[in-house]
Amino acid sequence: MIFEITKFFIYSIFIVVISKYILVKALRKLAENLKLKPRVIGNIAGIATSIPEFLTVTVSSFIGLMGTSLYNIISSNVINFIQYSISLIINKNHKALKNKGIIIQNIFVILTIIFPIILLKLENTLNIMIAFILVALYIIFYWISKKIHEKYLNDVDIRMEQEDERIENETETIDKRKNKQSFIYVGYILIAGILLYFIGDALGIVLENLSENFGIAESILGILLGLITSIPELVTFFESQKHYKKEEDKNLLGVIEATNNLLTSNMLNLFIIQAIGIVIYALL
């Protein structure tokens, strides 16, 4: 049993390390080279940091441990919100929470914590129809989130775009190396994806052994997975806020990026990744 638990932690740590040091960094550098807005960078970071959950939830569902996948999503989304809040306080950006757009987005985040708890109560009745409902809710949440950003936060993006254009016009230089670097970052992303696939497959075998052969509760396995797979978000929450200089608008940009990272990650975890897990579980 000790050997299996050791493998569980080793494989989980590998997933986090690859996500943090290869996948997330490569995606961020690629986004910066393409001069994407903080909201878009946050969305991309949210997608990247949800890959560990995607692996653990799909693997858990595939081997019949639906309870593990549900607890994984609940704990991940709760921990993400706690880490996000702590990052704002430590970076002294908590004043940004007064912004209406940030407030509404955080309300949506809280809903992504409440919904999986409801799903846990419905564990024995989960079916493909519920999976379709989750996907539909994702589309609705995404559309509303986009409109909220356009209404309350777009003016900050516009001011930053104007400043970036002014700096480019003053320097009149174009770094041609960025094109080559972008291809390199795409290569890193592909390598990370391949590594994560094989590690996820090995982790699935360990989960099955721990549950069936040693009787470890699915809730405990799910919470442990949630703790481990939330580490990449912790890194990106802090990095996004440190990335911008200490001026009011730029500080807000860091919070915008972190908030979209949080919301995108939690939405994907609940509405897309959990839906995939439910479909896999229902079909087996």
N, C-alpha and C positions, 0 to 999 in steps of 0.2 A: 504493500500500500504506500509506504514512504517513497518508494521508487516512482510510482505513478504520480503522486502528488508533486514530487520534484520535477518530473517531466512536464506536468501541467503548468507549473510556474515558469519553467525554462521556455517552453513554447510560447506562453503568453507574453513573456518579456521580449522574446524575439519579435513578436508581432508589433509590440509597442515601439521597440527600438527601430525597426525597419520603417514603421510609419512615421516616427518622429524625425529620424536623422536622414532618411532618404526621400520618402514619399512627400511628406509635408513641406520640407525645405525645397525640394525640386519644384513642386507646384507653386510655392510662393515666389521663387525666383523667376519662374516662367511667367507668372502673372505680372510681376514687376517689369519684366522685359517688354511685355505687351502693353504696359501702361494702363492696366485695368483700375477701375475705381475701387475704393475701400470696400464698398458693399459687395462687389463682384469677387474681390480677393477673399473677403470673409466667407462668401458662399462656397468658393473653391476650397478654402481651408476646412469648412464644415463637411464637405463631401469627402475630403482626404482623411479627416480624423474619424469619420464614420466607418471606414473600411475595416478596422478591427472588429467593430460590432457586427458588420455584415458577415464576416467570417465566422465569428463565434455563434451568432444566432442561426445562420443557415446550417452550420455543422450540428448544433444542438437539435434543431428541428429534424434534420435528416436522420438522426439516430433515435428520434422519438422522445427527446427531452424538451417538450414544449414549455414546461414550467421553468426550466433553466433559461430558455430564451426570453421568456416574459420577465423574469427577475433581472436578467441581464439588462434589458431595455429600461426598466424602472430605475435600477440603481445607476445606470449610465446617465440618464437624463437628470436625475436628482443631483448626482455628483457634478455633472457639467455646470448646472446652475449655481451650485455652491462655489465651485472653482472660479466661475465668471465673477460672482459677487466679491470674492476675496481679491481677485486681480484688480477690480475697480478700486477697492479700498486701499490696497497697497500702493497702487500707482496714483492715488489721490485723484481719481477721475469720477468719484461717486456723484459729483455735482451734475454730471451728464445725465443722470437718471431723472433729472427734472424735465428733460426734453420729452415732449409728448410722443414723438415717434419711438424713442427708446422705451418709454413706459408701456406703450401698446404692444411692442414686440416682446417685452418681458412678460406681459399678460399671456401672450400666445405660448411663451416658453412654459409658463406654469400649467397651461392646459396640456402641454405635451408630457407633463408629469402626472396629471390626474387621469388622462385617458388610458395609459397602460395599466393603471391600478384597476380600472373598470374591466379591462381585458382579462386581467388575472382572475377576477370574479367569474368571468364567462369562459374560463379555460376549457371546460368540458364541452362547450357548445360552439367553439370556434370553427368556422368553415370558410370556404372560398368567397362567399358573399360578403363576409365581414372584411376579408382582405380587399375586395373591390371598394368597399366603403372607406377603408383607410386610405387607399390611393386617391379616391375622390376628395377626401378631406385634405390630403396633401396639396392637391391642386388649388383648393379654395384658400387654404392657409397661405400658400405661396403667392397667389394673386393679391390677397389682402395685404400681405407683408410688403409686396412691391409698391402698392398704391400708398401705403403708409410712408414708405421711404420717399416716394416722389413728393408727397404733400409736406412732410416735416423736415426732411434731411437733404433734399436735392440741392438746395441753395449752397450748402457747404461744399458739395462736390463741384459745383460750377465755379465757386471762388478758387478752389484748389486747381482746377483745370486751367483757369486764366493765369494763375501764378506759374504753373508748369510751362505754359506756352511762352510766357514772358522770359523765363530763365533760358529756355531753348533758343529763343530769338537772340538773346544776349550772347550766348556762348557760340551759336552757329556751328556747332559740332555734332556729328552723329556717330555714335559708337557702333561701327559695323560688326564688332565682335558679338553684339547681342544676338544677332541672327544665328551664329554658330552655337552660342551658348544655349539658345532655346532648343536646338536639336539635341544637345547633350542632356538637357533637363528632361526632355521627352524620353530619352533612352533610360535615364535613371528611374523614371516613373514606370516604364515597362518592366525593368528588372525588379523593382520593388513589388509589382503586381505578381510576377512569377514566383518570387520567394514567398510572398504571403499565401499564395495558393497552396504550395506544398506544406508549409508550416500549419496552415489551417486544417489540412487533411490529417496531419499527424495529431493535432490537438483533438480532433473529433474522436479518434481511437482512444485517446486517454480519457476523455469525458465519458465515453461509453463504459470503459472499464471501472472508473470511479463510481459511476452510478449503479451499474449492474452487479459488479463483483464485490464492491466494498460498501454499498448501501449509503453513500453520501447523498444527502437530500438535494433535490434539484434547486431549491431556493438558495442553499449555501453556495452551490456551484455558480448559479446565476449572479449572485451578489459579488462573489470573488471576480468573476469575469467583468462585471460592471466596473469594479474598482480599477482593474488593470487596464481595460480598454478606454478609460476616461483620461489617462495620463497624457496622450497627445493633445487633447483639448486644453489641458492646463498649460502646456507649453505655448500653444498658439495664442491663448488669451493674453499672456504676458508679452509675447513677442510683438503682437499687433499694436499694443499700446506704447511699447518702447520704441517702435519703429518711427514714430512721428515726433517732431520737435515739440518742445514745451511752449506752445502757443495755443490760445483758446480753441481756434478752429481745428488746428492739427491734433490737439488732444481729443477733440470730439471725433475726428476721423478714426483715431485708434479705437475709440469706444464703438463707433459704427461698425468697424471691421470685426471687433470681438463679439458684438451683439449678433451680427449676421452669421458669424461662425457658430455661435451657440444655437441660434434658432434653426439654422440649416441642419446642423448636426442632430439636434433633438427631433426635428421634423422627419428627417430621413430615418433615424432610428425607429421612430414610432410608426410612421405612415407607410414607408417603403420597405425597409428592412424587415420589420415585424410582419408586414403583409406577405413578403416573400417566404418568411418562416412559416406562416400559417398555411400558405398554399402547399409548401413542401410537406408539412405535417399532415395536411388533409389528404394528399394524394398517395401517401405511403400506407 
